[in-house]
């Protein structure tokens, strides 16, 4: 049998090259999963970073109201030292003296404060607001107290309401064609609303409650009171006009002696509000 021929130098070089190529290929194949794993890790890291940024943004937006809230608490006005703060709380007063204190608080709330200057009389404004809120807790159908059902106190309530509501309305100069764009402009809000709102709410509760005889309300509320109430339909603040509308509706429904004066006052306002050159803000509500 013939012996095998030894591989030539050229064959050895070919075998070496093939082996080297196979080795490189296997090495590359081994490294590929690692590279893919690295890419996945990078993507995961980027995703986590984005999520952290989003969560951080959410936390920042959640924390924002807290910072604002803290700031508002720091700038809160104190009513200490005012005539309102000097009066005792109704709930802490002997029941036999609550009626007298109630009337005293009502009389103090007839004071009018300067809302044209936002920085003027801040402690007094806050003191009156707090007192009105306290009185509202008692002028309430759900309250266990019936102090406000008494004619003497009802008379004082109506007097306080009149002192706060019946005023010269602040009005801008308008011409009839201005009313065509009234829905598109920013409505002017009365800066005294923190005091006007609880006053309107108090009157609303008085004329709405079924616990007070309508005939008693007919004696306490006069025709002139109703006529002046209708004049407030001309207020520029839409919140005030809505309050007047609601109260007039309750008076019309419950207090029979005031129905005719109320209708006459509304008719008069409508005639005046639709005359040539006149501009009346509350024609729609009436």
VEXVOVO-351456 format. One record per residue (C-alpha): residue in one letter; x, y, z. Coordinates in steps of 0.02 Angstrom, whole numbers, m for minus. Layout:
N
<site residuo="A" xx="X" yy="Y" zz="Z"/>
...
***
This chain:
286
<site residuo="X" xx="0" yy="0" zz="0"/>
<site residuo="X" xx="66" yy="173" zz="m50"/>
<site residuo="X" xx="109" yy="291" zz="91"/>
<site residuo="X" xx="10" yy="452" zz="111"/>
<site residuo="X" xx="94" yy="605" zz="38"/>
<site residuo="X" xx="143" yy="735" zz="166"/>
<site residuo="X" xx="47" yy="900" zz="149"/>
<site residuo="X" xx="139" yy="1033" zz="56"/>
<site residuo="X" xx="178" yy="1205" zz="128"/>
<site residuo="X" xx="37" yy="1278" zz="23"/>
<site residuo="X" xx="m90" yy="1156" zz="95"/>
<site residuo="X" xx="m31" yy="1195" zz="271"/>
<site residuo="X" xx="m58" yy="1380" zz="241"/>
<site residuo="X" xx="m234" yy="1347" zz="175"/>
<site residuo="X" xx="m279" yy="1240" zz="327"/>
<site residuo="X" xx="m210" yy="1371" zz="446"/>
<site residuo="X" xx="m310" yy="1508" zz="361"/>
<site residuo="X" xx="m470" yy="1407" zz="369"/>
<site residuo="X" xx="m444" yy="1367" zz="552"/>
<site residuo="X" xx="m412" yy="1549" zz="592"/>
<site residuo="X" xx="m569" yy="1602" zz="499"/>
<site residuo="X" xx="m674" yy="1472" zz="591"/>
<site residuo="X" xx="m605" yy="1532" zz="757"/>
<site residuo="X" xx="m646" yy="1713" zz="720"/>
<site residuo="X" xx="m822" yy="1663" zz="666"/>
<site residuo="X" xx="m854" yy="1565" zz="825"/>
<site residuo="X" xx="m782" yy="1707" zz="930"/>
<site residuo="X" xx="m897" yy="1832" zz="844"/>
<site residuo="X" xx="m1045" yy="1717" zz="872"/>
<site residuo="X" xx="m1001" yy="1705" zz="1055"/>
<site residuo="X" xx="m987" yy="1893" zz="1071"/>
<site residuo="X" xx="m1152" yy="1932" zz="982"/>
<site residuo="X" xx="m1268" yy="1884" zz="1127"/>
<site residuo="X" xx="m1161" yy="1988" zz="1243"/>
<site residuo="X" xx="m1179" yy="2138" zz="1128"/>
<site residuo="X" xx="m1365" yy="2113" zz="1115"/>
<site residuo="X" xx="m1375" yy="2098" zz="1303"/>
<site residuo="X" xx="m1277" yy="2260" zz="1316"/>
<site residuo="X" xx="m1398" yy="2347" zz="1199"/>
<site residuo="X" xx="m1547" yy="2283" zz="1297"/>
<site residuo="X" xx="m1466" yy="2344" zz="1456"/>
<site residuo="X" xx="m1438" yy="2515" zz="1379"/>
<site residuo="X" xx="m1619" yy="2525" zz="1318"/>
<site residuo="X" xx="m1681" yy="2470" zz="1487"/>
<site residuo="X" xx="m1573" yy="2601" zz="1571"/>
<site residuo="X" xx="m1637" yy="2738" zz="1454"/>
<site residuo="X" xx="m1817" yy="2683" zz="1484"/>
<site residuo="X" xx="m1791" yy="2685" zz="1672"/>
<site residuo="X" xx="m1714" yy="2857" zz="1659"/>
<site residuo="X" xx="m1861" yy="2924" zz="1559"/>
<site residuo="X" xx="m1983" yy="2848" zz="1683"/>
<site residuo="X" xx="m1887" yy="2927" zz="1826"/>
<site residuo="X" xx="m1892" yy="3095" zz="1739"/>
<site residuo="X" xx="m2080" yy="3079" zz="1712"/>
<site residuo="X" xx="m2110" yy="3025" zz="1891"/>
<site residuo="X" xx="m1999" yy="3165" zz="1949"/>
<site residuo="X" xx="m2102" yy="3286" zz="1847"/>
<site residuo="X" xx="m2261" yy="3217" zz="1922"/>
<site residuo="X" xx="m2191" yy="3234" zz="2096"/>
<site residuo="X" xx="m2141" yy="3411" zz="2057"/>
<site residuo="X" xx="m2315" yy="3454" zz="1995"/>
<site residuo="X" xx="m2392" yy="3371" zz="2147"/>
<site residuo="X" xx="m2277" yy="3465" zz="2263"/>
<site residuo="X" xx="m2318" yy="3631" zz="2181"/>
<site residuo="X" xx="m2490" yy="3652" zz="2262"/>
<site residuo="X" xx="m2411" yy="3612" zz="2430"/>
<site residuo="X" xx="m2287" yy="3752" zz="2408"/>
<site residuo="X" xx="m2424" yy="3870" zz="2355"/>
<site residuo="X" xx="m2532" yy="3816" zz="2500"/>
<site residuo="X" xx="m2391" yy="3847" zz="2621"/>
<site residuo="X" xx="m2364" yy="4018" zz="2548"/>
<site residuo="X" xx="m2549" yy="4063" zz="2565"/>
<site residuo="X" xx="m2549" yy="4007" zz="2746"/>
<site residuo="X" xx="m2398" yy="4115" zz="2782"/>
<site residuo="X" xx="m2484" yy="4269" zz="2709"/>
<site residuo="X" xx="m2652" yy="4239" zz="2792"/>
<site residuo="X" xx="m2725" yy="4396" zz="2871"/>
<site residuo="X" xx="m2767" yy="4394" zz="3055"/>
<site residuo="X" xx="m2923" yy="4478" zz="3124"/>
<site residuo="X" xx="m2848" yy="4501" zz="3297"/>
<site residuo="X" xx="m2870" yy="4674" zz="3372"/>
<site residuo="X" xx="m3028" yy="4712" zz="3272"/>
<site residuo="X" xx="m3202" yy="4747" zz="3340"/>
<site residuo="X" xx="m3258" yy="4582" zz="3265"/>
<site residuo="X" xx="m3127" yy="4479" zz="3356"/>
<site residuo="X" xx="m3169" yy="4567" zz="3519"/>
<site residuo="X" xx="m3342" yy="4486" zz="3522"/>
<site residuo="X" xx="m3363" yy="4314" zz="3599"/>
<site residuo="X" xx="m3412" yy="4163" zz="3495"/>
<site residuo="X" xx="m3598" yy="4123" zz="3494"/>
<site residuo="X" xx="m3567" yy="3939" zz="3534"/>
<site residuo="X" xx="m3467" yy="3987" zz="3689"/>
<site residuo="X" xx="m3600" yy="4106" zz="3755"/>
<site residuo="X" xx="m3737" yy="4067" zz="3881"/>
<site residuo="X" xx="m3899" yy="4028" zz="3785"/>
<site residuo="X" xx="m3990" yy="4166" zz="3879"/>
<site residuo="X" xx="m3868" yy="4294" zz="3805"/>
<site residuo="X" xx="m3850" yy="4225" zz="3630"/>
<site residuo="X" xx="m3991" yy="4330" zz="3558"/>
<site residuo="X" xx="m3912" yy="4492" zz="3619"/>
<site residuo="X" xx="m3741" yy="4441" zz="3553"/>
<site residuo="X" xx="m3817" yy="4387" zz="3387"/>
<site residuo="X" xx="m3892" yy="4561" zz="3363"/>
<site residuo="X" xx="m3729" yy="4643" zz="3413"/>
<site residuo="X" xx="m3634" yy="4545" zz="3283"/>
<site residuo="X" xx="m3763" yy="4590" zz="3151"/>
<site residuo="X" xx="m3743" yy="4774" zz="3191"/>
<site residuo="X" xx="m3554" yy="4764" zz="3180"/>
<site residuo="X" xx="m3571" yy="4685" zz="3008"/>
<site residuo="X" xx="m3656" yy="4844" zz="2945"/>
<site residuo="X" xx="m3485" yy="4924" zz="2935"/>
<site residuo="X" xx="m3427" yy="4946" zz="2756"/>
<site residuo="X" xx="m3242" yy="4929" zz="2711"/>
<site residuo="X" xx="m3135" yy="4994" zz="2570"/>
<site residuo="X" xx="m3121" yy="4863" zz="2433"/>
<site residuo="X" xx="m3059" yy="4986" zz="2303"/>
<site residuo="X" xx="m2888" yy="4971" zz="2386"/>
<site residuo="X" xx="m2843" yy="4785" zz="2400"/>
<site residuo="X" xx="m2719" yy="4821" zz="2540"/>
<site residuo="X" xx="m2831" yy="4932" zz="2647"/>
<site residuo="X" xx="m2914" yy="4872" zz="2809"/>
<site residuo="X" xx="m2861" yy="4692" zz="2786"/>
<site residuo="X" xx="m2886" yy="4638" zz="2969"/>
<site residuo="X" xx="m3060" yy="4719" zz="2974"/>
<site residuo="X" xx="m3110" yy="4639" zz="2808"/>
<site residuo="X" xx="m3057" yy="4469" zz="2871"/>
<site residuo="X" xx="m3142" yy="4496" zz="3039"/>
<site residuo="X" xx="m3307" yy="4540" zz="2956"/>
<site residuo="X" xx="m3295" yy="4392" zz="2838"/>
<site residuo="X" xx="m3267" yy="4272" zz="2983"/>
<site residuo="X" xx="m3413" yy="4348" zz="3080"/>
<site residuo="X" xx="m3530" yy="4330" zz="2932"/>
<site residuo="X" xx="m3478" yy="4148" zz="2912"/>
<site residuo="X" xx="m3514" yy="4120" zz="3097"/>
<site residuo="X" xx="m3686" yy="4200" zz="3082"/>
<site residuo="X" xx="m3724" yy="4089" zz="2932"/>
<site residuo="X" xx="m3695" yy="3936" zz="3040"/>
<site residuo="X" xx="m3842" yy="3994" zz="3147"/>
<site residuo="X" xx="m3953" yy="4060" zz="3007"/>
<site residuo="X" xx="m3972" yy="3885" zz="2944"/>
<site residuo="X" xx="m4123" yy="3769" zz="2933"/>
<site residuo="X" xx="m4011" yy="3627" zz="2995"/>
<site residuo="X" xx="m3958" yy="3724" zz="3149"/>
<site residuo="X" xx="m4031" yy="3674" zz="3317"/>
<site residuo="X" xx="m4050" yy="3859" zz="3360"/>
<site residuo="X" xx="m4210" yy="3951" zz="3314"/>
<site residuo="X" xx="m4148" yy="4123" zz="3364"/>
<site residuo="X" xx="m4164" yy="4186" zz="3187"/>
<site residuo="X" xx="m4349" yy="4141" zz="3182"/>
<site residuo="X" xx="m4390" yy="4281" zz="3304"/>
<site residuo="X" xx="m4461" yy="4440" zz="3230"/>
<site residuo="X" xx="m4338" yy="4554" zz="3322"/>
<site residuo="X" xx="m4187" yy="4461" zz="3253"/>
<site residuo="X" xx="m4264" yy="4444" zz="3079"/>
<site residuo="X" xx="m4285" yy="4632" zz="3076"/>
<site residuo="X" xx="m4101" yy="4655" zz="3120"/>
<site residuo="X" xx="m4050" yy="4529" zz="2986"/>
<site residuo="X" xx="m4148" yy="4623" zz="2853"/>
<site residuo="X" xx="m4071" yy="4788" zz="2910"/>
<site residuo="X" xx="m3895" yy="4715" zz="2898"/>
<site residuo="X" xx="m3932" yy="4643" zz="2726"/>
<site residuo="X" xx="m3994" yy="4812" zz="2665"/>
<site residuo="X" xx="m3841" yy="4905" zz="2732"/>
<site residuo="X" xx="m3725" yy="4789" zz="2635"/>
<site residuo="X" xx="m3820" yy="4764" zz="2472"/>
<site residuo="X" xx="m3904" yy="4930" zz="2437"/>
<site residuo="X" xx="m3762" yy="5036" zz="2373"/>
<site residuo="X" xx="m3711" yy="5134" zz="2220"/>
<site residuo="X" xx="m3663" yy="5006" zz="2090"/>
<site residuo="X" xx="m3496" yy="5027" zz="2002"/>
<site residuo="X" xx="m3531" yy="5030" zz="1816"/>
<site residuo="X" xx="m3428" yy="5053" zz="1660"/>
<site residuo="X" xx="m3481" yy="5173" zz="1525"/>
<site residuo="X" xx="m3574" yy="5075" zz="1392"/>
<site residuo="X" xx="m3679" yy="5102" zz="1237"/>
<site residuo="X" xx="m3818" yy="4982" zz="1181"/>
<site residuo="X" xx="m3709" yy="4901" zz="1047"/>
<site residuo="X" xx="m3583" yy="4851" zz="1182"/>
<site residuo="X" xx="m3709" yy="4722" zz="1244"/>
<site residuo="X" xx="m3686" yy="4623" zz="1082"/>
<site residuo="X" xx="m3511" yy="4572" zz="1140"/>
<site residuo="X" xx="m3548" yy="4555" zz="1325"/>
<site residuo="X" xx="m3530" yy="4365" zz="1321"/>
<site residuo="X" xx="m3357" yy="4375" zz="1244"/>
<site residuo="X" xx="m3277" yy="4492" zz="1369"/>
<site residuo="X" xx="m3212" yy="4451" zz="1542"/>
<site residuo="X" xx="m3351" yy="4489" zz="1669"/>
<site residuo="X" xx="m3303" yy="4614" zz="1804"/>
<site residuo="X" xx="m3306" yy="4533" zz="1976"/>
<site residuo="X" xx="m3346" yy="4640" zz="2128"/>
<site residuo="X" xx="m3196" yy="4641" zz="2247"/>
<site residuo="X" xx="m3318" yy="4650" zz="2394"/>
<site residuo="X" xx="m3388" yy="4477" zz="2351"/>
<site residuo="X" xx="m3310" yy="4394" zz="2507"/>
<site residuo="X" xx="m3435" yy="4499" zz="2607"/>
<site residuo="X" xx="m3578" yy="4506" zz="2482"/>
<site residuo="X" xx="m3588" yy="4318" zz="2456"/>
<site residuo="X" xx="m3628" yy="4272" zz="2638"/>
<site residuo="X" xx="m3751" yy="4417" zz="2647"/>
<site residuo="X" xx="m3844" yy="4352" zz="2495"/>
<site residuo="X" xx="m3840" yy="4176" zz="2566"/>
<site residuo="X" xx="m3914" yy="4239" zz="2729"/>
<site residuo="X" xx="m4059" yy="4326" zz="2640"/>
<site residuo="X" xx="m4086" yy="4172" zz="2531"/>
<site residuo="X" xx="m4106" yy="4062" zz="2684"/>
<site residuo="X" xx="m4224" yy="4183" zz="2768"/>
<site residuo="X" xx="m4344" yy="4195" zz="2621"/>
<site residuo="X" xx="m4332" yy="4008" zz="2581"/>
<site residuo="X" xx="m4359" yy="3926" zz="2750"/>
<site residuo="X" xx="m4527" yy="3846" zz="2787"/>
<site residuo="X" xx="m4499" yy="3870" zz="2974"/>
<site residuo="X" xx="m4547" yy="4054" zz="2965"/>
<site residuo="X" xx="m4727" yy="4107" zz="2934"/>
<site residuo="X" xx="m4740" yy="4197" zz="2765"/>
<site residuo="X" xx="m4851" yy="4328" zz="2847"/>
<site residuo="X" xx="m4710" yy="4368" zz="2969"/>
<site residuo="X" xx="m4591" yy="4386" zz="2822"/>
<site residuo="X" xx="m4717" yy="4502" zz="2740"/>
<site residuo="X" xx="m4705" yy="4616" zz="2891"/>
<site residuo="X" xx="m4515" yy="4610" zz="2902"/>
<site residuo="X" xx="m4482" yy="4635" zz="2716"/>
<site residuo="X" xx="m4559" yy="4795" zz="2650"/>
<site residuo="X" xx="m4609" yy="4838" zz="2472"/>
<site residuo="X" xx="m4468" yy="4966" zz="2464"/>
<site residuo="X" xx="m4344" yy="4830" zz="2515"/>
<site residuo="X" xx="m4403" yy="4724" zz="2368"/>
<site residuo="X" xx="m4394" yy="4869" zz="2246"/>
<site residuo="X" xx="m4214" yy="4905" zz="2294"/>
<site residuo="X" xx="m4174" yy="4721" zz="2277"/>
<site residuo="X" xx="m4234" yy="4723" zz="2097"/>
<site residuo="X" xx="m4118" yy="4870" zz="2061"/>
<site residuo="X" xx="m3972" yy="4752" zz="2094"/>
<site residuo="X" xx="m4013" yy="4659" zz="1933"/>
<site residuo="X" xx="m3909" yy="4797" zz="1853"/>
<site residuo="X" xx="m3749" yy="4741" zz="1942"/>
<site residuo="X" xx="m3607" yy="4698" zz="1824"/>
<site residuo="X" xx="m3550" yy="4547" zz="1925"/>
<site residuo="X" xx="m3646" yy="4397" zz="1853"/>
<site residuo="X" xx="m3636" yy="4307" zz="2021"/>
<site residuo="X" xx="m3734" yy="4447" zz="2103"/>
<site residuo="X" xx="m3868" yy="4448" zz="1968"/>
<site residuo="X" xx="m3892" yy="4260" zz="1990"/>
<site residuo="X" xx="m3914" yy="4283" zz="2178"/>
<site residuo="X" xx="m4043" yy="4421" zz="2152"/>
<site residuo="X" xx="m4136" yy="4312" zz="2027"/>
<site residuo="X" xx="m4143" yy="4164" zz="2147"/>
<site residuo="X" xx="m4203" yy="4270" zz="2295"/>
<site residuo="X" xx="m4337" yy="4360" zz="2193"/>
<site residuo="X" xx="m4400" yy="4190" zz="2135"/>
<site residuo="X" xx="m4416" yy="4131" zz="2316"/>
<site residuo="X" xx="m4506" yy="4291" zz="2368"/>
<site residuo="X" xx="m4627" yy="4273" zz="2222"/>
<site residuo="X" xx="m4663" yy="4092" zz="2270"/>
<site residuo="X" xx="m4678" yy="4108" zz="2459"/>
<site residuo="X" xx="m4719" yy="4285" zz="2517"/>
<site residuo="X" xx="m4889" yy="4333" zz="2447"/>
<site residuo="X" xx="m4894" yy="4515" zz="2510"/>
<site residuo="X" xx="m4736" yy="4555" zz="2410"/>
<site residuo="X" xx="m4787" yy="4479" zz="2243"/>
<site residuo="X" xx="m4870" yy="4635" zz="2172"/>
<site residuo="X" xx="m4730" yy="4756" zz="2225"/>
<site residuo="X" xx="m4602" yy="4634" zz="2153"/>
<site residuo="X" xx="m4691" yy="4620" zz="1985"/>
<site residuo="X" xx="m4710" yy="4808" zz="1971"/>
<site residuo="X" xx="m4526" yy="4837" zz="2011"/>
<site residuo="X" xx="m4472" yy="4710" zz="1879"/>
<site residuo="X" xx="m4587" yy="4784" zz="1748"/>
<site residuo="X" xx="m4519" yy="4958" zz="1784"/>
<site residuo="X" xx="m4339" yy="4897" zz="1768"/>
<site residuo="X" xx="m4377" yy="4810" zz="1604"/>
<site residuo="X" xx="m4457" yy="4966" zz="1531"/>
<site residuo="X" xx="m4310" yy="5074" zz="1586"/>
<site residuo="X" xx="m4185" yy="4945" zz="1528"/>
<site residuo="X" xx="m4257" yy="4932" zz="1352"/>
<site residuo="X" xx="m4284" yy="5118" zz="1321"/>
<site residuo="X" xx="m4178" yy="5209" zz="1192"/>
<site residuo="X" xx="m3997" yy="5230" zz="1243"/>
<site residuo="X" xx="m4017" yy="5128" zz="1403"/>
<site residuo="X" xx="m3900" yy="4986" zz="1451"/>
<site residuo="X" xx="m3965" yy="4867" zz="1585"/>
<site residuo="X" xx="m3858" yy="4717" zz="1634"/>
<site residuo="X" xx="m3999" yy="4610" zz="1705"/>
<site residuo="X" xx="m4129" yy="4608" zz="1566"/>
<site residuo="X" xx="m4089" yy="4425" zz="1531"/>
<site residuo="X" xx="m4107" yy="4374" zz="1713"/>
<site residuo="X" xx="m4273" yy="4467" zz="1738"/>
***
